[in-house]
Amino acid sequence: MPIDLAFIWAAIIAFGVLAYVVMDGFDLGVGILFPLFPDKKDRDVMMNSVAPVWDGNETWLVLGGGGLLAVFPLAYATILPALYMPLIAMLLGLIFRGVAFEYRWRTKRWERVWDVAFAGGSIVAGFCQGIALGALVQGIPVVDRAYAGGWWDWLTPFSIATGLALLIGYTLLGSTWLVMKTEGELARRARHLAQRLAFLTVIAMGVFSLWTPWLRPLYLDRWFGFPTAMFSVIVPLLVLGSLYLIVKGLKSGKDVQPFLASLGLFILGYAGIGISFYPYIVPTSLTIWDAAAPPESLSFLLVGALVLVPIILAYTGYAYWVFRGKVRHEDGYH
């Protein structure tokens, strides 16, 4: 049986995007929470908790975007024109928050400005990622292998709702990250916020899950047709199990369990999206085989990926290991 290179590459790109969402999600969540913690010492600790790893987390965004261009060029050429506005706004948000990581520690006079840049950039980036996700799920029209929609097709009630839902989810990741990485009053407040955000996240996931099947006949068939209808029972049960672990961990004083269970919610949500529109990479217009580069290109690039991805995993794991444990104000990264 010949090796399905398009499927292998789809799995690699999907893994890269998931890795970005769960890794960069919590540090975006920390930025989104910034306005709720006005004390300077709290903000110093919050930023120091993600400072050693935030830039490495965004490596996965480069891998996902660059890999999409290289191995699924037709998908890249149709998705980008459809999502220019939210993607450009997302990148600007990431730039502002990235600059704020360094400049905030170099000035006193403009510190508040860079606090706003960090929080605002995080909010804009997270919201625009949700909008882009919603626009992709609701479908991108393709005619003659080119985007056939308009400039504002991405702006719909569904995409706005998805943007808000992702903001809530990222804030949950950020709050549980602070529970795991900080101490004292900051950790206590983060624990209190996380309990509320856990329920809000599950509610948002429920709204998204109930809305999605009615967008396209394919989604309706996937979630309510045989045999894939079983996922309509399995995935919600696992989501409720993750919610239980989050709440139980927060109430019992555990630090790591709530964060890991929050990651579980995101993984389940991501799996649900995959179930909805596989094998389409541009729902419901292009499959992964329609959009794939020639087999020779896929083979050549796969050799590089088999070397590069383990290296990224290794240095990412090493960075988290080196900077493990609680972060205190007096021994921060900066």
C-alpha positions as CSV (number, residue, x, y, z in Angstrom):
1,M,0.0,0.0,0.0
2,P,1.5,3.4,-1.0
3,I,2.3,5.9,1.7
4,D,-0.3,8.7,1.8
5,L,2.0,11.7,2.1
6,A,-0.8,14.2,2.0
7,F,-2.4,12.5,5.1
8,I,0.9,12.4,6.9
9,W,1.5,16.1,6.2
10,A,-2.1,17.0,7.3
11,A,-1.4,15.2,10.6
12,I,1.9,17.2,11.0
13,I,0.2,20.5,10.3
14,A,-2.7,19.6,12.6
15,F,-0.2,18.8,15.3
16,G,1.7,22.0,14.8
17,V,-1.5,24.1,15.0
18,L,-2.7,22.2,18.1
19,A,0.7,22.7,19.8
20,Y,0.5,26.4,19.1
21,V,-3.0,26.7,20.5
22,V,-2.3,24.9,23.7
23,M,1.2,26.4,24.3
24,D,0.7,30.0,23.1
25,G,-2.9,29.9,24.4
26,F,-1.9,30.1,28.1
27,D,0.5,33.0,27.6
28,L,-2.1,34.9,25.6
29,G,-4.4,34.1,28.5
30,V,-2.0,35.7,30.9
31,G,-2.0,38.8,28.8
32,I,-5.8,38.9,28.6
33,L,-5.9,38.7,32.4
34,F,-3.5,41.6,32.8
35,P,-6.2,44.3,33.3
36,L,-7.7,42.3,36.2
37,F,-4.4,42.5,38.1
38,P,-3.5,46.2,38.5
39,D,-0.8,45.7,41.1
40,K,2.7,46.1,39.5
41,K,4.3,43.2,41.4
42,D,1.5,40.9,40.3
43,R,2.0,42.0,36.7
44,D,5.8,41.5,37.0
45,V,5.3,37.9,38.2
46,M,2.6,37.2,35.6
47,M,4.9,38.3,32.7
48,N,7.9,36.5,34.2
49,S,5.9,33.3,34.4
50,V,5.7,33.2,30.6
51,A,8.7,35.2,29.5
52,P,11.1,32.2,29.2
53,V,8.8,30.3,26.9
54,W,6.5,32.6,25.0
55,D,8.7,33.1,21.9
56,G,9.4,29.3,21.7
57,N,5.7,28.7,21.8
58,E,5.2,30.8,18.7
59,T,7.6,28.5,16.8
60,W,4.6,26.3,16.2
61,L,2.7,29.1,14.5
62,V,5.6,29.5,12.1
63,L,5.6,25.7,11.5
64,G,1.9,25.6,10.9
65,G,1.8,28.6,8.5
66,G,5.0,27.8,6.7
67,G,4.1,24.1,6.4
68,L,0.7,25.1,5.0
69,L,2.4,27.2,2.3
70,A,4.9,24.5,1.4
71,V,2.8,21.3,1.4
72,F,-0.8,22.6,0.8
73,P,-0.2,25.7,-1.4
74,L,-3.7,25.7,-2.8
75,A,-5.2,25.8,0.7
76,Y,-2.8,28.6,1.6
77,A,-3.8,30.5,-1.5
78,T,-7.5,30.3,-0.7
79,I,-7.5,30.7,3.0
80,L,-5.3,33.8,3.2
81,P,-7.4,36.0,0.8
82,A,-10.5,35.0,2.8
83,L,-8.9,35.9,6.1
84,Y,-6.5,38.7,5.4
85,M,-8.1,41.1,7.8
86,P,-8.2,39.0,11.0
87,L,-4.8,37.4,10.3
88,I,-3.1,40.8,9.8
89,A,-4.7,42.1,13.0
90,M,-3.6,38.9,14.8
91,L,0.0,39.4,13.6
92,L,0.0,43.1,14.7
93,G,-1.3,42.0,18.1
94,L,1.4,39.4,18.5
95,I,4.0,42.0,17.4
96,F,2.9,44.5,20.0
97,R,2.8,42.0,22.9
98,G,6.2,40.6,21.8
99,V,7.8,44.1,21.9
100,A,6.1,44.7,25.3
101,F,7.9,41.7,26.8
102,E,11.2,43.6,26.4
103,Y,10.3,47.3,26.5
104,R,8.1,47.1,29.6
105,W,11.2,46.2,31.7
106,R,13.3,49.0,30.2
107,T,11.2,52.1,31.1
108,K,9.3,53.4,34.1
109,R,7.7,56.4,32.3
110,W,6.1,54.3,29.6
111,E,5.5,51.1,31.6
112,R,1.7,51.6,31.6
113,V,1.8,52.0,27.8
114,W,3.5,48.7,27.4
115,D,1.1,47.1,29.9
116,V,-1.7,48.2,27.5
117,A,0.3,46.9,24.5
118,F,0.8,43.5,26.2
119,A,-2.9,43.2,27.3
120,G,-4.3,44.7,24.1
121,G,-2.1,42.6,21.8
122,S,-3.1,39.5,23.6
123,I,-6.8,40.3,23.4
124,V,-6.6,41.2,19.7
125,A,-4.5,38.2,18.8
126,G,-6.7,35.7,20.7
127,F,-10.0,37.3,19.4
128,C,-8.7,37.3,15.8
129,Q,-7.6,33.7,16.0
130,G,-11.1,32.8,17.1
131,I,-12.6,34.8,14.2
132,A,-10.3,33.1,11.7
133,L,-11.3,29.7,13.1
134,G,-15.0,30.5,12.9
135,A,-14.7,31.8,9.3
136,L,-12.8,28.6,8.3
137,V,-15.4,26.3,9.9
138,Q,-18.3,28.1,8.3
139,G,-16.8,27.5,4.9
140,I,-14.7,29.3,2.3
141,P,-16.1,29.5,-1.2
142,V,-13.7,28.3,-3.9
143,V,-14.3,28.5,-7.7
144,D,-11.7,27.3,-10.2
145,R,-9.1,26.8,-7.5
146,A,-9.4,30.4,-6.2
147,Y,-11.1,32.2,-3.4
148,A,-14.5,33.3,-4.7
149,G,-15.8,35.3,-1.7
150,G,-15.7,38.9,-0.7
151,W,-13.5,41.0,1.6
152,W,-15.9,40.8,4.6
153,D,-17.2,37.3,4.3
154,W,-15.2,36.3,7.4
155,L,-17.3,38.7,9.5
156,T,-20.4,36.8,10.7
157,P,-22.2,36.3,14.0
158,F,-20.7,32.8,14.1
159,S,-17.1,34.0,13.7
160,I,-17.6,36.8,16.3
161,A,-19.0,34.2,18.7
162,T,-16.1,31.9,18.0
163,G,-13.7,34.8,18.7
164,L,-15.3,35.5,22.1
165,A,-15.4,31.7,22.9
166,L,-11.6,31.4,22.2
167,L,-10.9,34.4,24.4
168,I,-12.7,32.8,27.3
169,G,-10.8,29.5,26.7
170,Y,-7.5,31.3,26.5
171,T,-8.3,33.1,29.7
172,L,-9.0,29.8,31.4
173,L,-5.6,28.5,30.3
174,G,-3.9,31.6,31.5
175,S,-5.6,31.5,35.0
176,T,-4.8,27.8,35.5
177,W,-1.2,28.5,34.4
178,L,-1.0,31.2,37.1
179,V,-2.4,28.7,39.6
180,M,0.4,26.3,38.7
181,K,3.2,28.9,38.5
182,T,2.5,31.5,41.2
183,E,2.0,31.8,44.9
184,G,0.1,33.8,47.5
185,E,-2.7,36.2,46.7
186,L,-2.0,36.2,43.0
187,A,-2.5,32.4,42.8
188,R,-5.5,32.6,45.1
189,R,-7.2,35.1,42.8
190,A,-6.3,33.1,39.7
191,R,-7.8,30.0,41.3
192,H,-11.0,31.9,42.0
193,L,-11.2,33.2,38.4
194,A,-10.4,29.8,37.0
195,Q,-13.5,28.2,38.6
196,R,-15.8,30.6,36.8
197,L,-13.9,30.5,33.6
198,A,-14.0,26.7,33.5
199,F,-17.8,26.8,33.4
200,L,-17.9,29.7,30.9
201,T,-15.5,27.7,28.6
202,V,-17.6,24.6,28.7
203,I,-20.8,26.7,28.0
204,A,-19.0,28.4,25.1
205,M,-17.9,25.0,23.7
206,G,-21.5,23.8,24.0
207,V,-22.8,26.8,22.0
208,F,-20.2,26.2,19.4
209,S,-21.0,22.5,19.2
210,L,-24.7,23.1,18.9
211,W,-24.3,25.8,16.3
212,T,-21.7,24.1,14.0
213,P,-23.8,21.2,12.7
214,W,-26.3,23.6,11.2
215,L,-23.7,25.5,9.2
216,R,-23.1,22.7,6.6
217,P,-24.9,19.4,5.7
218,L,-21.5,17.7,6.1
219,Y,-21.2,18.7,9.8
220,L,-24.8,17.6,10.5
221,D,-24.1,14.2,9.0
222,R,-20.9,13.8,10.9
223,W,-22.4,14.5,14.3
224,F,-25.7,12.8,13.9
225,G,-25.2,10.2,11.2
226,F,-23.9,6.6,11.7
227,P,-21.3,5.6,12.8
228,T,-19.7,9.0,13.6
229,A,-22.7,9.9,15.8
230,M,-21.1,8.1,18.6
231,F,-18.7,11.1,18.9
232,S,-21.7,13.2,19.9
233,V,-21.8,11.2,23.1
234,I,-18.1,10.4,23.7
235,V,-16.8,14.0,23.3
236,P,-19.3,15.7,25.5
237,L,-18.7,13.1,28.2
238,L,-15.0,13.7,28.1
239,V,-15.5,17.5,28.2
240,L,-17.6,17.1,31.4
241,G,-14.9,14.8,32.8
242,S,-12.3,17.5,32.1
243,L,-14.5,20.1,33.7
244,Y,-14.9,17.9,36.8
245,L,-11.1,17.5,37.1
246,I,-10.6,21.3,36.7
247,V,-13.1,22.2,39.4
248,K,-12.0,19.4,41.8
249,G,-8.4,20.3,41.4
250,L,-9.1,24.0,42.1
251,K,-11.2,23.3,45.1
252,S,-8.8,20.7,46.6
253,G,-5.8,23.1,46.2
254,K,-4.0,21.2,43.5
255,D,-1.8,23.3,41.2
256,V,-1.0,21.2,38.1
257,Q,-4.3,19.2,37.6
258,P,-6.4,22.2,36.6
259,F,-4.0,23.3,34.0
260,L,-3.6,19.8,32.5
261,A,-7.4,19.3,32.5
262,S,-7.9,22.7,30.8
263,L,-5.5,21.6,28.1
264,G,-7.7,18.5,27.8
265,L,-10.7,20.8,27.0
266,F,-8.8,22.4,24.2
267,I,-7.6,19.0,22.8
268,L,-11.2,17.7,22.8
269,G,-12.5,20.9,21.1
270,Y,-9.8,20.6,18.5
271,A,-10.7,16.9,17.9
272,G,-14.3,17.9,17.5
273,I,-13.4,20.4,14.8
274,G,-11.3,17.7,13.0
275,I,-14.2,15.2,13.2
276,S,-16.5,17.9,11.7
277,F,-14.7,18.5,8.4
278,Y,-12.0,15.8,7.8
279,P,-10.8,15.2,5.0
280,Y,-11.4,18.9,4.0
281,I,-8.7,21.4,4.7
282,V,-10.8,24.2,3.3
283,P,-14.3,23.2,4.4
284,T,-16.2,22.3,2.3
285,S,-14.3,23.1,-0.9
286,L,-10.9,21.4,-0.9
287,T,-9.8,18.1,0.6
288,I,-6.2,17.6,1.7
289,W,-5.5,15.7,-1.5
290,D,-7.0,18.5,-3.7
291,A,-4.7,21.0,-2.0
292,A,-1.5,19.0,-1.7
293,A,1.7,19.8,-3.4
294,P,3.3,17.2,-5.8
295,P,4.4,14.0,-4.2
296,E,8.0,14.8,-4.9
297,S,7.7,18.0,-2.9
298,L,5.9,16.3,0.0
299,S,8.6,13.6,0.2
300,F,11.5,16.1,0.1
301,L,9.9,18.3,2.8
302,L,9.0,15.3,5.0
303,V,12.7,14.5,5.4
304,G,13.3,18.0,6.8
305,A,10.2,17.8,9.1
306,L,11.3,14.4,10.5
307,V,14.5,16.2,11.6
308,L,13.1,19.6,12.6
309,V,10.0,18.6,14.6
310,P,11.8,16.4,17.1
311,I,14.4,19.2,17.6
312,I,11.6,21.7,18.3
313,L,10.0,19.3,20.7
314,A,13.3,18.7,22.5
315,Y,14.3,22.3,23.0
316,T,10.7,23.2,24.0
317,G,10.6,20.4,26.6
318,Y,14.1,21.4,27.8
319,A,13.0,25.1,28.2
320,Y,9.9,24.1,30.3
321,W,12.1,21.8,32.4
322,V,14.7,24.5,33.1
323,F,12.1,27.0,34.1
324,R,9.8,24.6,36.0
325,G,8.5,25.5,39.4
326,K,6.9,28.6,41.0
327,V,7.8,32.1,39.9
328,R,8.5,34.7,42.6
329,H,8.8,38.4,42.2
330,E,12.4,38.5,43.5
331,D,13.8,35.8,41.2
332,G,12.0,36.4,37.9
333,Y,13.3,35.9,34.4
334,H,13.9,39.6,33.8
